[in-house]
Amino acid sequence: MTIVIGFEGSANKIGVGIIKDGTVLSNPRRTYITPPGQGFLPRDTANHHRKCVLDLTNEALEQAGIKPEDIDCVAYTKGPGMGAPLVCVAIVARTLSQLWNRPLLGVNHCVGHIEMGRMITGAANPTVLYVSGGNTQVIAYSQHRYRIFGETIDIAVGNCLDRFARVLKISNDPSPGYNIEQMAKRGRTLVDLPYTVKGMDVSFSGILSYIEDAAETMITAGKCTAEDLCYSLQETVFAMLVETTERAMAHCGSEEVLIVGGVGCNQRLQEMMGEMCEQRGAKLFATDERFCIDNGAMIAQAGWEMFRGGHVTALEDSWITQRYRTDDVMVTWRD
């Protein structure tokens, strides 16, 4: 029996989760929400995390019905992510590791999403689409690495959606991407937008610039509504993601797709990916907002896999890195 507590705080969500041998015992989370039209700054986000993290830790322990002495390992997000929030969480994890006299383990945020998705859905060896506010990657496992077959060459798809939400002054509660999704359901006119796939990579900055101008000119002129633009943006960027994912599946001979990351909650993305999988005779795996949005349990789950495989992080090596690539991690716990 192995119990791991995980601390996640790479962006605007702070989460503490506890995993016991593949079972989620607790997974409380708080979100830093800014006013409409505004993003979240690293310093303010870190202040939010500092105010919440100890209460969340107590909440996680109470929900799990365990005490600190029951924990075998303390895992935390090493990166990638925003510097100040990452440092805040790493300090807490380092402190508790020493107070509780338990091993410490730095976890790659992206690997956390993948391992959580595999555990929750039961996907065996899927092609992974990882889509969030800070990352967009098409990934497949090979020879003890999560290999990146394609990725964004500029901004992430979630960042594209979030920044367009700011242009429209859409609420950030519960998230700008969720509110764009709801508006897109009411869209009727498909506005032609740039479609930028370059081999296996994608680009979203040009689409964002184009639709920002369209929001100013076309809505004012009555040529379309804000809902039409939300609908058009989703359809375009999701089609790009489905195309690159299908190409990776063909290359790997894969019959499974797993969508992870905050944008992976989007029902339209899941629907479009599901149609592609059905045409290929493949199977789609996805999770709901409890597990696809950043959370502590995903760090605990990846930490659980790593700890059982003999990984630990020495105190002097327990730094954070904002640029920690998915394929930097040696995946020793998989065949």
C-alpha positions as CSV (number, residue, x, y, z in Angstrom):
1,M,0.0,0.0,0.0
2,T,1.4,3.4,-1.1
3,I,-0.1,6.7,-0.3
4,V,1.1,9.9,-2.1
5,I,0.0,13.5,-1.6
6,G,0.4,15.8,-4.6
7,F,0.6,19.6,-4.8
8,E,-0.3,21.4,-8.0
9,G,-0.1,25.1,-8.6
10,S,1.5,25.8,-12.0
11,A,-1.2,28.3,-13.1
12,N,-4.3,29.8,-11.6
13,K,-5.5,26.7,-9.8
14,I,-4.1,25.4,-6.6
15,G,-4.9,21.7,-5.8
16,V,-3.9,19.1,-3.2
17,G,-4.8,15.5,-3.9
18,I,-4.1,12.2,-2.3
19,I,-3.8,8.9,-4.1
20,K,-3.7,5.4,-2.6
21,D,-2.8,2.6,-5.0
22,G,-4.8,4.0,-8.0
23,T,-7.7,5.3,-5.9
24,V,-8.4,9.1,-5.5
25,L,-8.9,9.6,-1.7
26,S,-9.3,13.4,-2.0
27,N,-8.8,16.2,-4.5
28,P,-9.8,19.7,-3.3
29,R,-9.0,22.7,-5.5
30,R,-9.3,26.5,-5.6
31,T,-9.2,28.8,-8.6
32,Y,-7.9,32.3,-8.8
33,I,-10.5,34.2,-10.8
34,T,-9.8,37.7,-12.2
35,P,-12.4,40.3,-13.4
36,P,-13.6,40.0,-17.0
37,G,-11.1,41.3,-19.6
38,Q,-8.1,40.5,-17.4
39,G,-5.7,37.6,-17.2
40,F,-3.8,36.4,-14.1
41,L,-0.4,37.7,-13.2
42,P,2.2,35.5,-11.6
43,R,2.7,37.5,-8.4
44,D,-1.1,37.8,-7.7
45,T,-1.6,34.1,-8.5
46,A,1.2,33.1,-6.1
47,N,-0.4,35.2,-3.4
48,H,-3.7,33.4,-3.9
49,H,-2.0,30.1,-3.7
50,R,-0.2,31.0,-0.5
51,K,-3.5,32.0,1.1
52,C,-5.2,28.7,0.1
53,V,-2.6,25.9,0.3
54,L,-2.5,25.1,4.0
55,D,-6.3,25.0,4.3
56,L,-6.4,22.8,1.2
57,T,-3.9,20.5,2.7
58,N,-5.9,20.1,5.8
59,E,-9.1,19.6,3.7
60,A,-7.4,16.9,1.6
61,L,-6.2,15.0,4.7
62,E,-9.6,15.2,6.3
63,Q,-11.5,14.1,3.2
64,A,-9.0,11.2,2.8
65,G,-9.4,10.2,6.4
66,I,-5.6,9.9,6.9
67,K,-2.9,11.6,9.0
68,P,0.5,12.9,7.8
69,E,2.2,9.8,9.2
70,D,0.2,7.6,6.8
71,I,1.7,9.4,3.7
72,D,4.6,7.7,2.0
73,C,5.7,10.5,-0.4
74,V,5.2,14.2,-1.0
75,A,4.9,15.1,-4.7
76,Y,4.8,18.6,-6.2
77,T,4.7,20.2,-9.7
78,K,8.2,20.9,-10.8
79,G,7.1,22.5,-14.1
80,P,6.2,23.6,-16.6
81,G,4.2,26.6,-15.5
82,M,4.4,30.2,-14.1
83,G,7.4,30.8,-12.0
84,A,6.0,32.4,-8.9
85,P,3.1,30.0,-8.4
86,L,5.4,27.0,-9.0
87,V,7.9,28.3,-6.4
88,C,5.1,28.8,-3.8
89,V,3.9,25.2,-4.1
90,A,7.5,23.8,-4.2
91,I,8.3,25.6,-0.9
92,V,5.2,24.1,0.8
93,A,6.1,20.6,-0.5
94,R,9.7,20.9,0.6
95,T,8.7,22.1,4.0
96,L,6.1,19.3,4.6
97,S,8.6,16.7,3.3
98,Q,11.0,17.7,6.1
99,L,8.4,18.2,8.8
100,W,6.8,14.8,8.1
101,N,10.2,13.2,7.3
102,R,8.9,11.8,4.0
103,P,10.6,11.6,0.5
104,L,10.1,14.4,-1.9
105,L,9.3,14.0,-5.6
106,G,9.2,16.7,-8.3
107,V,6.7,15.8,-11.1
108,N,6.3,17.0,-14.6
109,H,2.9,18.7,-14.9
110,C,2.2,17.3,-18.4
111,V,3.1,13.7,-17.3
112,G,0.7,14.3,-14.4
113,H,-2.1,14.9,-16.8
114,I,-1.3,11.8,-18.8
115,E,-1.0,9.5,-15.9
116,M,-4.2,10.8,-14.3
117,G,-6.0,10.3,-17.6
118,R,-4.7,6.8,-18.0
119,M,-5.6,5.8,-14.5
120,I,-9.2,7.3,-14.6
121,T,-10.1,6.1,-18.1
122,G,-8.2,2.8,-18.3
123,A,-6.6,3.7,-21.6
124,A,-3.8,1.2,-22.4
125,N,-1.5,2.9,-24.8
126,P,-3.2,5.9,-26.3
127,T,-2.2,8.7,-28.6
128,V,-2.5,11.7,-26.2
129,L,-3.8,15.2,-27.1
130,Y,-2.7,17.5,-24.3
131,V,-4.5,20.8,-24.5
132,S,-4.5,23.5,-21.8
133,G,-3.9,27.2,-21.2
134,G,-0.2,26.8,-21.4
135,N,0.4,23.7,-23.5
136,T,-0.7,22.1,-26.8
137,Q,1.0,18.8,-27.7
138,V,0.3,15.5,-29.5
139,I,2.1,12.8,-27.6
140,A,2.6,9.0,-27.8
141,Y,4.7,6.7,-25.6
142,S,7.8,5.0,-27.0
143,Q,10.9,3.5,-25.4
144,H,10.4,5.0,-21.9
145,R,9.6,8.5,-23.1
146,Y,6.4,10.4,-23.8
147,R,7.4,11.5,-27.3
148,I,6.0,14.8,-28.7
149,F,4.8,14.2,-32.3
150,G,3.4,17.7,-32.7
151,E,2.9,20.9,-30.7
152,T,2.0,24.6,-31.0
153,I,4.8,26.7,-32.4
154,D,3.6,29.8,-30.6
155,I,0.7,30.1,-28.1
156,A,-1.4,27.2,-26.6
157,V,-4.9,26.6,-27.7
158,G,-6.3,27.4,-24.2
159,N,-4.4,30.7,-24.2
160,C,-5.9,31.5,-27.6
161,L,-9.4,30.9,-26.3
162,D,-8.7,32.8,-23.0
163,R,-7.3,35.9,-24.8
164,F,-10.3,36.0,-27.1
165,A,-12.6,35.9,-24.1
166,R,-10.8,39.0,-22.8
167,V,-11.5,40.8,-26.0
168,L,-15.2,40.0,-25.6
169,K,-15.1,40.8,-21.9
170,I,-16.4,37.3,-21.1
171,S,-16.5,36.3,-17.4
172,N,-13.6,34.3,-16.1
173,D,-15.9,32.4,-13.7
174,P,-15.7,29.4,-13.7
175,S,-13.2,29.8,-16.7
176,P,-13.1,31.8,-19.9
177,G,-12.9,28.7,-22.0
178,Y,-16.0,27.2,-20.5
179,N,-18.0,30.4,-21.2
180,I,-16.7,30.6,-24.8
181,E,-18.0,27.0,-25.1
182,Q,-21.5,28.0,-23.9
183,M,-21.6,31.0,-26.3
184,A,-20.4,28.8,-29.2
185,K,-23.5,26.6,-28.8
186,R,-25.6,29.6,-29.8
187,G,-23.5,30.4,-32.8
188,R,-25.1,29.9,-36.2
189,T,-22.7,31.5,-38.8
190,L,-19.3,29.9,-39.5
191,V,-16.8,32.8,-40.1
192,D,-13.8,31.8,-42.2
193,L,-10.7,31.9,-40.1
194,P,-7.0,31.1,-40.8
195,Y,-6.3,27.3,-40.6
196,T,-2.6,26.9,-39.7
197,V,-1.3,23.3,-39.6
198,K,2.4,23.0,-40.4
199,G,3.2,19.3,-40.7
200,M,2.5,18.0,-37.3
201,D,2.6,21.4,-35.6
202,V,-0.1,24.0,-35.2
203,S,-0.1,27.8,-34.8
204,F,-2.8,29.9,-33.0
205,S,-1.3,33.4,-32.8
206,G,-2.4,34.4,-36.4
207,I,-5.9,33.0,-35.8
208,L,-6.1,35.1,-32.6
209,S,-5.0,38.3,-34.3
210,Y,-7.5,37.7,-37.1
211,I,-10.5,37.1,-34.9
212,E,-9.6,40.0,-32.6
213,D,-9.9,42.3,-35.6
214,A,-13.1,40.5,-36.7
215,A,-14.6,41.1,-33.3
216,E,-14.1,44.8,-33.7
217,T,-15.2,45.2,-37.3
218,M,-17.7,42.4,-38.1
219,I,-19.7,42.5,-34.9
220,T,-20.0,46.3,-35.2
221,A,-21.1,46.1,-38.8
222,G,-23.7,43.4,-37.9
223,K,-22.1,40.8,-40.1
224,C,-21.9,38.3,-37.3
225,T,-22.5,38.0,-33.5
226,A,-20.0,37.3,-30.7
227,E,-21.6,33.8,-30.5
228,D,-20.8,33.2,-34.2
229,L,-17.1,34.1,-33.6
230,C,-16.9,31.8,-30.5
231,Y,-18.4,29.0,-32.6
232,S,-16.1,29.7,-35.5
233,L,-13.0,29.8,-33.3
234,Q,-13.8,26.5,-31.7
235,E,-14.6,24.7,-34.9
236,T,-11.4,25.9,-36.6
237,V,-8.9,25.3,-33.8
238,F,-10.4,21.9,-32.8
239,A,-10.3,20.8,-36.5
240,M,-6.6,21.5,-36.5
241,L,-6.1,19.5,-33.3
242,V,-8.1,16.5,-34.7
243,E,-6.1,16.5,-37.9
244,T,-2.7,16.4,-36.2
245,T,-3.9,13.8,-33.7
246,E,-5.2,11.5,-36.5
247,R,-1.9,11.8,-38.3
248,A,0.0,10.8,-35.1
249,M,-2.4,7.8,-34.7
250,A,-1.7,6.7,-38.3
251,H,2.0,6.9,-37.7
252,C,1.9,5.0,-34.5
253,G,-0.8,2.5,-35.5
254,S,-2.8,3.6,-32.5
255,E,-6.4,2.7,-31.8
256,E,-6.9,4.9,-28.8
257,V,-7.0,8.6,-28.2
258,L,-6.8,10.2,-24.7
259,I,-7.6,13.9,-24.3
260,V,-6.1,15.6,-21.3
261,G,-5.7,19.1,-20.0
262,G,-8.2,21.8,-19.2
263,V,-9.4,22.3,-22.7
264,G,-10.0,18.6,-22.9
265,C,-13.2,19.2,-20.9
266,N,-14.8,20.9,-23.9
267,Q,-17.7,18.8,-25.2
268,R,-17.4,20.0,-28.7
269,L,-13.7,18.9,-28.9
270,Q,-14.6,15.5,-27.5
271,E,-17.5,15.3,-30.0
272,M,-15.2,16.1,-33.0
273,M,-12.5,13.8,-31.8
274,G,-15.0,11.0,-31.2
275,E,-16.3,11.3,-34.8
276,M,-12.8,10.9,-36.1
277,C,-12.1,7.9,-33.8
278,E,-15.4,6.3,-34.9
279,Q,-14.4,6.6,-38.6
280,R,-11.0,4.9,-37.8
281,G,-12.5,2.2,-35.6
282,A,-10.6,3.7,-32.7
283,K,-11.7,4.5,-29.1
284,L,-11.8,7.9,-27.5
285,F,-11.0,8.4,-23.8
286,A,-11.6,11.7,-21.9
287,T,-12.4,12.8,-18.4
288,D,-14.6,15.5,-16.8
289,E,-13.6,18.7,-15.1
290,R,-12.7,17.0,-11.9
291,F,-9.6,15.4,-13.5
292,C,-8.8,17.2,-16.8
293,I,-8.5,20.6,-15.1
294,D,-5.3,21.1,-13.1
295,N,-5.6,19.2,-9.8
296,G,-3.5,17.8,-7.0
297,A,-4.5,14.2,-7.6
298,M,-2.8,14.1,-11.0
299,I,0.5,15.1,-9.4
300,A,-0.1,12.5,-6.7
301,Q,-0.9,9.8,-9.3
302,A,2.3,10.5,-11.4
303,G,4.2,10.7,-8.1
304,W,2.8,7.3,-7.1
305,E,4.0,5.7,-10.3
306,M,7.4,7.3,-10.1
307,F,7.9,6.6,-6.4
308,R,7.0,2.9,-6.9
309,G,9.6,2.9,-9.7
310,G,12.3,4.1,-7.3
311,H,12.3,7.8,-8.1
312,V,12.9,10.4,-5.4
313,T,14.1,14.1,-5.5
314,A,16.9,15.1,-3.2
315,L,16.3,18.4,-1.3
316,E,19.1,20.1,-3.1
317,D,17.6,19.2,-6.5
318,S,14.0,20.3,-5.6
319,W,14.0,23.4,-7.8
320,I,11.3,24.3,-10.3
321,T,11.6,24.9,-14.0
322,Q,9.2,26.8,-16.2
323,R,10.3,25.0,-19.3
324,Y,10.1,21.3,-18.3
325,R,9.3,19.4,-21.5
326,T,7.2,16.3,-21.5
327,D,9.9,14.3,-23.3
328,D,12.5,15.2,-20.7
329,V,11.1,12.6,-18.3
330,M,12.4,9.1,-18.3
331,V,9.2,6.9,-18.0
332,T,10.7,4.0,-16.1
333,W,7.3,2.8,-14.7
334,R,6.0,1.7,-18.2
335,D,7.1,-1.3,-20.3
